[in-house]
Amino acid sequence: MVRDLTLSAMPRSDLSVYRSALQELSLKGRYRSLISRAGIDFTSNDYLGLANSDRLRGAVQAALARGTPVGSGGSRLLRGNAPEHEELEAHAAAFFHSERAIYFGSGYVANYALLSTLPQRGDLLVLDSLVHASAHEGARAGRAEITYAAHNDVEAFETQIIRWRAGGGCGRVWIGIESLYSMDGDRAPLEDLTVLAKRFEAMLMVDEAHATGVYGPQGRGLAADIEGREHVVVLHTCGKALGGSGALVSGPRVIGDFLINRCRPFIYATAPSPLMAVAALEALKMLQDEPERRRHLARLVAYADGLARAQGFVSSGSHILPIIVGEDVKTVALAEALQRRGFDVRAVRPPSVPEGTARLRVSITLNVDEAAIAGLFQVLADEWRIADL
């Protein structure tokens, strides 16, 4: 018998559903579009100014001159495994004091890969509520039971674990956090969470995306004191302070071997460009050779933090300064006003941040100086008054 399909039950052949969704975003002040680079950089994650540095550019040019290919030509398990990848991973493992390091094509992919691969069926994964979107996506694609703890609340993590154990959970516990959070610029209570992980024999996964290169001895990050321990896995992004692209995952050798054998985002992806591996390797060497970059950034951060506090904004104490506005439309309007006056500051709205906390995310990098920072806060004060915020 042929089923009678009404018009409403038939698949939609036009694109109206997408237009409607975009119109709704626009009405809420959440429509996004690509904006070309313009104005003084208060938006990028190029914290140490390496992306356009002569030394990083020179390393890539030298690699090209000696015949390093632009593309890898395949996945790492096929012909895509280049000497440059292996050299980077060996150096990174030694630099971060871990047994093994694996290079991924991006921080997003690495986060997704870890959380969709390592926690197993029967395990519990407890994520900080404000971890990167890639961590949430990886967790949902994985096999473990997922729960969330209130941001930076160690007792909330403990409560979730105890509740799960009391309910019969008997697998391994995994704790997923960032060491420095990307939208608030605040630090995780890393020492207390390390103690908690040890108490419950849990694996601690630390995303150092916004700390690598900026904090810790030689720029090794906020987790430098615990990296290399058997129960710790750390992600270091190469596309922020290191000035290139990709990400390094460090941990016990067995974890690296497991990822190579079982991690689908690693197995089936074309390997990152060998040139980006060259850039990441040179950036790690620059962290060791040029500590003045970190000291200079710390001075700029302290200066910007003082100006922010003087204007009544919340102090983060880091190179990420959130200027909370609240309403989406007003935040966009304020960002556009700053852009018109020569400062590249962008609006960040839900779902990237919680409802009602739309903000300007001001990023302090070595691409600016004190004069530029003072200029930004003067213009911000002017536009804040004009907007009657």
N, C-alpha and C positions, 0 to 999 in steps of 0.2 A: 504494500500500500504506500502510495506517495504522500509524504507529509505536506500539509498546506502551510506554507510560510507566509505570514503577514509581513507587511512592509517594516513594521517596527521590530520584527524578529530577525530580519535579514541583516547581514553585516553592512556596516556603513562604508560607502565607497568614497565619501568626500572627506575633507580635512577639517570639518567644522568642530570636531571635538577638541582638536589642538588649538584652533583659533579661540574657542570659548575659554579654554584653560589659560591661554596667554592673556586674554582680556581680564580674566579674574585676577591674575597676578598683577596686572597693571593697576587695577582699581585698588588693590591692597598696598601698592607701593613696593611690590616685590618683583616687578619685571626686570630682567637682567639683559644686558647687551654688552658686546665687546667694545672696549674703549682703548684707543691707541695710547701709547706712552706719551705723556706730555707733562711738563712741570717738574718741580723738584720732587725727588723720590722719597715719599713717606709711606709707601705701600709695599714695596718688594720685601722678600725674605733674604735678600743678598746682604746679610748682616755685616760681614767683614769686607764687603766690597771686592770679593774675589772674581765675580762673574766677568768683569771687564778688565781684570788685572793683566799687566804685561807678562807676568810669570806664567799664569795659567794659559794665556793665549800662546806664549812661546812654547810651552810643553806640547800643546796640540799641533802647532806648526812643525815642530821638530819630529813628532810622530808621523805626520803626513809625509815629511821629507824622507823618512827612512822606510816608507812603504806601508805604514799601518793603514788598513782599509777603513773606509767610512762606515760601512755596514758589516754586521757579523755574518750574514749569509744563512743563518739558521738558528735553531735552538742550541742551548749549551750541550745537550746530550747528543746532538748530531755534529755538524761541522762548525757550529757557531762558537765553540769554546776557544777563545783566542788567548795567546800568551799574556796579553794585557789584562784580561779578566783575572787570570790566575795570579799575576804579580800584584794586582790591587788587593785581592783577597788575602794573600799571604801577608802583605804589609799591614793591612787593616787588622788582621787577627793579632799581630804582634803589637800594633799601636794601641788597640783597645784592650789588650791583655786577656784575650779569649782564645779558646782552642781553635775556633773555626769562624770564618766570615764568608757569607754568600752575597753576591751582588745581584740586585734586582733592577728592573728598568725604571721603577719609580717608587716613591714612598707609599703611594696609594696601593700599588700592586703588592708591595712587600707586606703592608699591614693586612690587606685582604688575604694574602697567601698564608701568613702565619696563623691567623685566627680561623681560617677555614681548613687548615691542615693539621695543626698540632693538637689542639684539644680533641679528645676522642669521644665516641659514644659512651655514655655513662659518666663522663666528667662534668664538672661545673665550671663555667666561665663567668667571672664577676668583673664587669666593666665599670669604670668610673663613668658617670652619666655624661660627662663632657669630653670624652675621648673623640678622636677624629672620626669623621663619617666613614672612612675606609675600614676602621675597626668594627663599627656597627655592621657594615655590609659583610665583612669577613665572618663575623660571629654568626650572622643569620644563615650564611652559606655552609657553616660547619655542622658538626655532629653533636656537639656538647649542649647541655642545657645552659641557657643564658639568663643572667639576672644582672641588675644594675644597682650600683651603690651611689648614694648622694655624693656630690662632688667633694673630693678631698676629705671625706668623712671616714676615718679608719674604723670607727665603731660600726658604721653601716656595712662596711665590707665584712667585718667579723660577724655581724648579725646574720647576713645572708648565708655565710658559710655554715654557721651553727644550725640555722634553720634547715638547710639542705641536708646536713648530716643527720639531724634529728628525724628527718623525713625518710631516711633510708639511703641517702646518697652515699656511695662508697667508692666512687672513682677518684681521680685526681682533681684537685682544685687549681684553677688558673686565674690569676689576677692581672687585668689589663689596665694600664695607666699611661699617661704622658708625664714626663718629668717636668715639663714646662708647658702650660696649656696655651694653645694657639690664639684664642680669642680674648682671654683675660690676662695672660702674661704672668699668671701665678704658678708657684711651684707645688709639686706633689709632696706630701709628707713621706718622703721616700724611706727614711730611716724606720719610721713606725710600720710602714707597709712591708718592709723587708723582715722585720721581726714577726709580723703577722704571718707572712708567707712561710717563714721557718717553722712557726708554731704548728701550722696546719699541713706542713710538708707540701706546700703549694708551689707551683711554678709562677714566677713573677715576670711579666712581659712589659718592658719599659720602652715607650716610644720617645726617643730623644730628638725628634725632628727639629724642635726650636731651641734646643740646648747644645747640640753638637757644634763644636767649633767656637762657642761663646763661653761656656762654663767648664769648670773642671781643669785638672792638670793637663797642660798642653792642648786644651780645648776638647778633651775626651768626653765631656758631658757631665751632667749632674749625677749620673749613675756610675761614675768611674770607680768608686770605692767598692761596688758590688759586682761590677761586670767581670765575667770570667768564672763566677761561682756556678756550681752545677745546676742550681734551680733558677737561673736568671737568663733570659733571652732579651737582647737589646736591638732596637732598630735605630740606625743612624741615617738620616736623609742626606743625600749628596747634592740636592737641588736648592738648598737654602744657604746656610753660612759657607758651605763648601763650594758654592758658585757654579756647579755643573748640573747634572741630573742623575737620577737613579737613587738607590738606597742600599745600605749594607746591613745585613742581619748577622749579629754575632751571638755565639753561644757555645755550648758543649759540642764536641765533634760529632757525637751521635745525632744531635739535632740537625746539624748541617747535612749529614748523610741521609737522614730521613727526608728532609726537604727535597734533596736532589732526586730521591726515589719516589716520593709520594705527592709532592706539591704540584698540582696541575698548572697553576699560574707560572711556575718555573719550567716545568717539563715542556709545555706546549707553546710557550712564547718565544718569539725570535729574541735572541740574546741582545742586550744593550750594545750600542756602538762601542767598539774598542777605543775610539777616541774619547768617549765619555769616561771610560775606565782610566785612561791616561790622565784626564783632567782631575778625576777624583783622587788618584794617587798623588798627583802634584799638590792638590789642595791639602791633603793630610800632611805632606812634608812641609808645606807653608805654615801649618799650625805649629809645628815644632820649631821652625826657623824664624818665624816672625811673631813672637808673642806680643809685640807692641800693638798689633792690630786689636787684640782683645782688650788691652789696657786702654787704648784710645776709645774703643766702643764703650767701655765702662764709664769713662769720663762723660761722654755724650749722653749716656743713659741717665747718669746722675743729674746732669744739667737739665735735661728734658723733664725728668721726674720732679725736680724742684719747681719748674714753671707750671707743670700740671697741677701740683698741689696748691700752688699760689692762686690758681684760678678755680679751686674747689673741686677738681676732678679726683677720682679715686687713684691712688698711687699703686702701681703694680710692682715697682722696683726692678723691672726688667726692660728689655728693648721692645716689648709689645705693650703699648699704652692704649687701653680701651677708653674711648670717650663716649659714655653711655648717653644716648638721646632718648630712647624709648620708642617713640612712634616711627614707623617705617618711612612714611612720606616725608616727615620733617628731617629724618636722617639723610635721605637721598638729597633733599634740597640743600642741606648744609654742606654735604660733600661736593655737590655741584658748584656751590658758591666758592668753596676753597679752591676747586679746580680752576674756576674762571680767574682766580687771583694768583695762579701759578704754582699751586701746591697739589701734588698728586696724592690725594687722600680718598679712600673709597668707603662707601657705606656697606656695612655687613648687617644683613637682616635674617630673620627666621627663614628656613629652618637651620641655618648655620649657627645661630645663637638662639637661646630660649625666647619665647614670646614676651613682648614688652621690653626687650633689652637691645633693640636695634642700636647700632653704634658706629662710630668712626674707629677704625683700627689703625692707629698711628704706629708705624714701624720705624724704629731708629736704626740707622745703618751708617756705615762709613762712607756712604754716598752723599752725606750731608755734613754740615759743620754747625757750630754754635749759632752763627748768624742766621742760618736757614731755620734752625729750630726756634730761635727767638721770633723770627718773622712769622713762622707758622702760628705760634701761640698768640701773637698780636692780632693776626687776621682772624684766628678762631674766636678770640674775645669779641672782635668787632661784629662778626657774622652771628655769633651767639646772641648778642644784644639785638641785632636787627631782626632775628627770627623770634625774639622774645621767648627764649627757652629758659 
